[in-house]
């Protein structure tokens, strides 16, 4: 938000950089599991709230925002800090339940210290589109086959073929961070037209 605010003249670039660094300081102090963050934190203390999970999708959206800040503000300190946080994220750990399911190609939805890995994975193409792209781009241990393994439910009607099955988020969240216009993946899917 600070990057957009600065670009639109709602705040100065120096204020956007200052506020972004405050957020990064908070994140660097937060408990995380294999680089992933809790879904809910107390606004005053920063402590885990409501027995929430370490959430891969919410962490992924946070990572997207960090990349936007890095790219948009073009500040060396922010770039270094964002890169360090992103480098700490172990996508393969969240795919394999810490190695217990070594052949799994889908990212777990999360982890709780009381229970371990959540039983559900991001196995369908929903709002996790950018999360899967982050995994492939940031973690060399993530196999390329993980992209192909995502289940895409296709519906046909009125001359259109679309990927469906999830909430409207599947057509909003990732598209807010990634420009899919004019691109197709290696399977032939066009996520912009969809």
HELIX and SHEET records of a PDB file:
HELIX    1   1 UNK A    2  UNK A    7  1                                   6    
HELIX    2   2 UNK A   13  UNK A   29  1                                  17    
HELIX    3   3 UNK A   56  UNK A   73  1                                  18    
HELIX    4   4 UNK A   76  UNK A   87  1                                  12    
HELIX    5   5 UNK A   91  UNK A   95  1                                   5    
HELIX    6   6 UNK A  129  UNK A  138  1                                  10    
HELIX    7   7 UNK A  145  UNK A  149  1                                   5    
HELIX    8   8 UNK A  168  UNK A  171  5                                   4    
HELIX    9   9 UNK A  174  UNK A  176  5                                   3    
SHEET    1   A 2 UNK A  32  UNK A  33  0                                        
SHEET    2   A 2 UNK A  36  UNK A  37 -1                                        
SHEET    1   B 3 UNK A  54  UNK A  55  0                                        
SHEET    2   B 3 UNK A 110  UNK A 112 -1                                        
SHEET    3   B 3 UNK A 116  UNK A 117 -1                                        
SHEET    1   C 2 UNK A 107  UNK A 108  0                                        
SHEET    2   C 2 UNK A 121  UNK A 122 -1                                        
SHEET    1   D 2 UNK A 153  UNK A 157  0                                        
SHEET    2   D 2 UNK A 160  UNK A 164 -1                                        
END                                                                             
